[in-house]
Amino acid sequence: MLKFISLGSVVLLVVCAAAVRQAKGVKAMSVQVNVKGVQEHGIRIILPTDAEFEEMFFKFTRNQPADVRECIRPLSVIVENRSKHAIVGTRIRWEILKEDGTTFSLPVGSVNPAGFESAGRPDLLQRLGPNVILSGATGFLSNGGRASDNEVLQLDTALMTFRGSEEELNAFNREINNHNYVEAFKLSQKSITNMLRGALSVTVSVDGIFFDDGGFVGENETGLFEDTKAYLDAEYDFAKDLLSQRRHKTEEEILSYLSEVAKPLPKEARETSAAAVKMPDSKARATRQYDFCKMSRAQQLLRMKDVLGASRAIDAAIQRANRPRIELRKLQATKQG
């Protein structure tokens, strides 16, 4: 179960403790880490194999039962932000290579778009939840949930992954529906442990990290950059469209327009989950995400209309058009002298 793996200048001593205790017969496997282009921008990824991980891990998970902590540990990372900017989104990707040659990709993490509009304002950023890691702070990310500095982990069903038989999946869903999240998480982790039984290697990659100024670093294998850009563009364009219509159309005409935009998209156009496999055509993926986001904004505005009234709801949505469009950019690795 112990093996040294070298990837560039990174050497890891791998001990999958929870997998060993929970699944007899788990074979030795290698674990690689890919942090290309990340360290140069002040980001450090701390893994369960690093000496300081354990103390920091307990700080974030001390509210969870010991058996849950053991389940969480193997697929966990701590992100240390040494940059001058706050992090407003992180996605880590675990890729499991099985003996039969197939791979299972597990991307975990998301972006809080509100972080871009709060850039440079730690007082506002710290209110935005576990996606935000302030400059000089650390954050915790796992397939069980996230936590910011000085917070503890709350299990997040949206991040849980399940791979098993239909009967096992039904049992997992029952626990979710009954709000038994700890039991659901244990079933989720058991399914991953079963995969690890036949795993040859696990690669940990930084799929993407967004800074509050719009900078992005990471592999972007899941299309996180395109998804986020499409969301922000759709939100801004939707507000600009409303502003134009507010000037030239009646309220009734605007509501008719919103009803059209709010219509559910075809099934294939709704497949924009962050955990989906990256589409070969990134432009087509971005278009789907853009349409999905505009639909969601229209649906949200129509719900607001029922509470606030049409005029106030439209005015609130238009406010986004009065602020600049958020520009995202991919950062280049710093050249080494």
Helices and strands as residue ranges (DSSP letters): E 4-7, E 10-13, H 17-22, E 30-34, G 39-41, E 43-46, H 53-61, H 66-72, G 73-75, E 76-81, E 87-98, E 103-108, H 114-117, H 122-125, E 138-142, E 145-147, G 157-159, H 166-177, H 181-197, E 199-211, E 215-217, H 224-248, H 251-261, G 267-270, H 282-308, H 310-318, G 319-322, E 329-330
